[in-house]
Amino acid sequence: MKRKLTLLLTCLLASISLTIAQTSKKVTGVVFSEEDNQPVIGASVVIKGTSIGTTTDLDGKFVISNVPSSSRTW
């Protein structure tokens, strides 16, 4: 009985950690011009090492959803 309980708890913890590891991130931000500190309209923003990206809106803002948790964000 104790062995079955230990196995059940081990499987439960493993499944929780795998679920957490698979969650995706959401990256948001604003792109400003270095020259005049104004928002950049239509700038391409791409997650390094992937093909996931977007462009900025009229206020220089962007949102990228479903970023893999293994990707680095700075």
NUFI-193218 format. One record per residue: residue number from 1; x, y, z of N, C-alpha, C, O in turn. Coordinates in pm, 1 decimal, always signed. Layout:
NUM, X, Y, Z, X, Y, Z, X, Y, Z, X, Y, Z
...
This chain:
1, +81.8, -119.8, +0.0, +0.0, +0.0, +0.0, +86.2, +126.3, +0.0, +58.8, +221.3, -73.4
2, +190.4, +126.2, +83.0, +278.3, +242.8, +90.1, +349.1, +264.9, -42.9, +369.9, +379.1, -84.1
3, +385.6, +157.7, -109.4, +454.6, +167.8, -238.9, +362.4, +229.0, -344.8, +405.9, +312.1, -424.7
4, +235.7, +188.1, -345.4, +139.7, +242.3, -441.7, +117.2, +391.2, -417.9, +108.0, +469.1, -512.8
5, +108.5, +429.9, -292.3, +90.2, +570.9, -259.3, +210.4, +653.9, -302.7, +194.6, +763.3, -356.9
6, +329.7, +602.2, -278.8, +451.7, +671.4, -320.8, +456.1, +685.5, -472.5, +491.2, +791.8, -523.6
7, +421.0, +580.3, -544.6, +418.8, +584.1, -691.0, +315.7, +684.9, -740.5, +342.2, +759.2, -835.0
8, +198.7, +688.0, -677.7, +94.3, +782.4, -715.9, +139.5, +926.3, -694.6, +118.8, +1010.9, -781.6
9, +200.3, +954.9, -581.3, +249.3, +1090.5, -553.8, +360.7, +1130.2, -650.4, +366.9, +1245.1, -694.1
10, +448.3, +1036.0, -683.6, +555.6, +1063.1, -778.8, +499.2, +1098.1, -916.3, +544.5, +1193.2, -980.0
11, +401.2, +1022.0, -961.4, +338.4, +1050.0, -1091.0, +265.9, +1184.3, -1090.2, +270.3, +1258.5, -1188.3
12, +199.9, +1214.9, -979.7, +129.9, +1341.9, -967.9, +226.9, +1459.8, -975.3, +201.8, +1556.1, -1047.7
13, +336.0, +1452.9, -901.7, +435.5, +1560.7, -904.6, +501.1, +1573.3, -1041.8, +527.9, +1684.3, -1087.8
14, +526.8, +1460.5, -1107.1, +586.8, +1464.6, -1240.7, +491.9, +1530.2, -1340.4, +535.1, +1609.8, -1423.8
15, +363.7, +1497.6, -1332.4, +268.4, +1556.9, -1426.8, +251.3, +1706.7, -1402.3, +235.5, +1783.4, -1497.3
16, +254.4, +1748.5, -1276.8, +244.6, +1892.1, -1246.2, +366.0, +1966.6, -1300.4, +351.4, +2073.6, -1359.5
17, +483.9, +1911.9, -1281.4, +604.7, +1979.8, -1330.3, +607.2, +1984.8, -1482.1, +653.8, +2083.6, -1538.8
18, +558.3, +1880.6, -1550.1, +552.8, +1883.3, -1696.3, +452.3, +1986.9, -1744.8, +476.1, +2053.4, -1845.6
19, +341.6, +2001.3, -1675.2, +241.9, +2101.1, -1712.2, +298.2, +2241.8, -1697.1, +277.8, +2326.6, -1784.1
20, +367.4, +2266.7, -1589.8, +427.0, +2397.9, -1567.3, +534.0, +2426.8, -1672.0, +546.0, +2540.1, -1718.4
21, +610.9, +2326.4, -1709.2, +717.6, +2344.6, -1807.0, +662.1, +2374.5, -1946.0, +731.6, +2435.1, -2027.7
22, +539.6, +2333.6, -1974.5, +480.9, +2352.9, -2106.2, +404.9, +2484.0, -2120.5, +358.2, +2516.0, -2229.8
23, +391.7, +2559.2, -2014.2, +316.0, +2683.6, -2024.1, +390.1, +2783.7, -2111.6, +513.1, +2787.9, -2113.2
24, +314.4, +2862.8, -2183.1, +375.7, +2961.1, -2271.6, +372.9, +3098.3, -2205.5, +298.8, +3123.1, -2110.4
25, +455.7, +3185.5, -2259.1, +468.9, +3320.6, -2205.4, +402.2, +3420.6, -2298.3, +372.1, +3391.2, -2414.0
26, +380.4, +3538.0, -2245.0, +328.7, +3650.2, -2322.8, +429.3, +3763.6, -2307.0, +462.5, +3802.8, -2195.1
27, +477.3, +3815.8, -2418.5, +577.0, +3922.6, -2416.3, +511.6, +4049.9, -2469.1, +450.9, +4049.9, -2576.2
28, +524.6, +4158.3, -2392.7, +470.3, +4287.3, -2434.2, +579.8, +4393.5, -2422.4, +677.2, +4376.1, -2349.2
29, +562.2, +4502.1, -2494.5, +660.2, +4609.1, -2484.6, +628.3, +4724.9, -2576.5, +526.3, +4725.8, -2645.4
30, +716.7, +4821.6, -2576.3, +705.4, +4940.5, -2661.2, +841.4, +4965.2, -2723.3, +943.9, +4955.6, -2655.7
31, +842.7, +4997.1, -2852.7, +967.2, +5026.9, -2924.4, +975.1, +5177.2, -2945.3, +885.7, +5237.9, -3004.2
32, +1085.4, +5237.5, -2895.4, +1109.2, +5380.5, -2911.8, +1229.9, +5403.3, -3000.5, +1323.5, +5323.3, -3000.9
33, +1228.1, +5512.3, -3075.5, +1341.2, +5553.6, -3157.1, +1449.3, +5611.7, -3066.7, +1420.1, +5689.9, -2976.2
34, +1572.5, +5573.7, -3091.2, +1683.9, +5626.7, -3011.4, +1710.9, +5773.1, -3044.6, +1757.4, +5849.1, -2959.6
35, +1681.7, +5812.3, -3168.0, +1711.7, +5948.3, -3212.2, +1622.0, +6054.4, -3148.7, +1670.7, +6155.3, -3097.9
36, +1489.8, +6030.7, -3151.8, +1397.3, +6133.0, -3102.2, +1304.6, +6083.0, -2991.4, +1213.9, +6154.9, -2949.5
37, +1326.4, +5961.8, -2944.5, +1250.8, +5902.7, -2833.9, +1100.3, +5894.7, -2862.4, +1018.8, +5900.2, -2770.3
38, +1064.3, +5881.6, -2990.6, +924.9, +5867.0, -3031.2, +895.4, +5719.1, -3058.0, +986.8, +5644.1, -3092.3
39, +769.6, +5675.6, -3043.0, +735.1, +5535.6, -3072.2, +757.2, +5503.6, -3219.2, +732.2, +5586.6, -3306.6
40, +804.5, +5382.1, -3245.3, +829.5, +5338.5, -3382.8, +707.4, +5260.2, -3431.0, +670.2, +5159.0, -3371.7
41, +646.1, +5307.7, -3538.1, +527.7, +5244.2, -3595.6, +572.5, +5139.1, -3696.0, +655.0, +5167.5, -3782.9
42, +518.9, +5018.0, -3685.0, +544.7, +4912.9, -3782.5, +679.5, +4844.3, -3768.7, +724.5, +4779.2, -3862.9
43, +744.8, +4856.6, -3654.9, +872.7, +4788.0, -3634.3, +848.4, +4638.1, -3616.3, +752.0, +4598.9, -3550.5
44, +933.8, +4554.9, -3673.2, +922.8, +4409.7, -3657.5, +990.7, +4367.5, -3528.1, +1103.7, +4407.4, -3499.8
45, +920.9, +4286.8, -3450.7, +973.7, +4233.2, -3326.3, +964.3, +4081.2, -3336.0, +855.9, +4026.7, -3356.6
46, +1079.2, +4011.7, -3321.1, +1084.1, +3866.6, -3336.6, +1153.5, +3806.0, -3215.8, +1251.4, +3861.4, -3165.7
47, +1103.2, +3692.3, -3168.7, +1167.3, +3618.8, -3060.7, +1289.1, +3548.8, -3119.8, +1276.5, +3468.4, -3212.2
48, +1405.7, +3579.1, -3067.0, +1531.0, +3526.9, -3118.8, +1530.2, +3373.6, -3119.5, +1492.5, +3309.9, -3021.1
49, +1571.9, +3316.6, -3231.2, +1579.1, +3172.1, -3244.4, +1448.0, +3107.1, -3283.8, +1439.4, +2984.5, -3289.9
50, +1344.6, +3187.9, -3311.1, +1215.3, +3134.3, -3353.6, +1165.3, +3214.0, -3473.3, +1228.5, +3310.4, -3516.6
51, +1051.1, +3172.0, -3525.6, +986.3, +3249.8, -3632.0, +864.5, +3323.2, -3576.5, +780.1, +3370.2, -3652.8
52, +855.2, +3333.0, -3444.5, +742.3, +3399.0, -3378.9, +771.0, +3548.5, -3369.3, +875.2, +3589.5, -3318.1
53, +678.1, +3628.8, -3418.7, +699.0, +3772.7, -3413.1, +573.0, +3850.1, -3444.0, +466.5, +3792.7, -3466.7
54, +586.6, +3981.0, -3444.5, +475.4, +4071.6, -3472.8, +531.8, +4207.0, -3513.4, +653.4, +4224.6, -3521.7
55, +443.4, +4301.8, -3538.5, +485.3, +4439.4, -3566.3, +420.7, +4532.1, -3463.7, +318.8, +4498.7, -3403.3
56, +481.0, +4647.6, -3445.5, +428.3, +4742.9, -3348.5, +308.6, +4817.8, -3406.5, +294.3, +4830.4, -3528.1
57, +222.8, +4867.2, -3316.6, +104.8, +4942.2, -3358.9, +137.6, +5091.4, -3370.7, +254.8, +5128.9, -3374.4
58, +35.9, +5175.4, -3376.5, +55.0, +5319.7, -3393.5, +123.3, +5385.8, -3274.3, +179.4, +5494.6, -3287.2
59, +118.6, +5320.6, -3158.8, +183.7, +5374.1, -3039.4, +317.6, +5306.2, -3011.5, +377.9, +5329.8, -2906.7
60, +364.9, +5222.4, -3103.7, +491.0, +5151.2, -3085.3, +479.0, +5029.2, -2995.6, +580.2, +4967.8, -2961.6
61, +357.3, +4992.7, -2956.5, +335.8, +4880.4, -2865.1, +324.6, +4749.8, -2942.8, +281.0, +4747.9, -3057.9
62, +365.0, +4639.6, -2877.3, +350.3, +4507.0, -2936.4, +315.6, +4405.7, -2828.6, +345.2, +4425.1, -2710.7
63, +252.4, +4297.4, -2871.4, +219.5, +4184.2, -2784.3, +247.0, +4058.1, -2864.2, +197.9, +4043.2, -2976.2
64, +325.4, +3967.1, -2807.0, +350.1, +3837.3, -2868.5, +302.7, +3731.7, -2769.3, +355.5, +3721.0, -2658.6
65, +203.2, +3654.2, -2809.9, +149.4, +3547.9, -2725.6, +207.7, +3413.4, -2768.0, +266.5, +3400.7, -2875.4
66, +190.7, +3315.4, -2683.4, +233.6, +3177.8, -2710.3, +383.1, +3165.9, -2734.4, +426.3, +3089.7, -2820.8
67, +461.4, +3239.8, -2659.6, +606.6, +3228.3, -2667.1, +646.8, +3104.4, -2588.3, +607.4, +3090.3, -2472.5
68, +724.4, +3014.1, -2648.1, +764.4, +2893.4, -2575.1, +838.9, +2928.4, -2446.7, +916.2, +3024.0, -2442.3
69, +814.7, +2850.4, -2344.1, +878.2, +2878.4, -2214.8, +1029.2, +2860.1, -2220.6, +1101.5, +2909.1, -2134.0
70, +1076.9, +2789.2, -2323.2, +1221.9, +2769.2, -2335.3, +1291.8, +2890.4, -2396.0, +1414.6, +2898.2, -2392.4
71, +1216.0, +2985.5, -2451.7, +1275.9, +3104.2, -2511.2, +1318.2, +3202.3, -2404.7, +1250.8, +3218.2, -2302.9
72, +1429.9, +3267.9, -2428.3, +1477.0, +3370.5, -2335.2, +1414.9, +3503.3, -2371.9, +1402.8, +3538.2, -2489.3
73, +1375.6, +3577.3, -2268.5, +1325.1, +3712.4, -2290.8, +1407.7, +3807.1, -2206.0, +1441.4, +3774.9, -2092.0
74, +1440.1, +3921.6, -2259.1, +1524.8, +4018.8, -2190.5, +1448.2, +4144.4, -2169.2, +1501.0, +4240.1, -2112.7
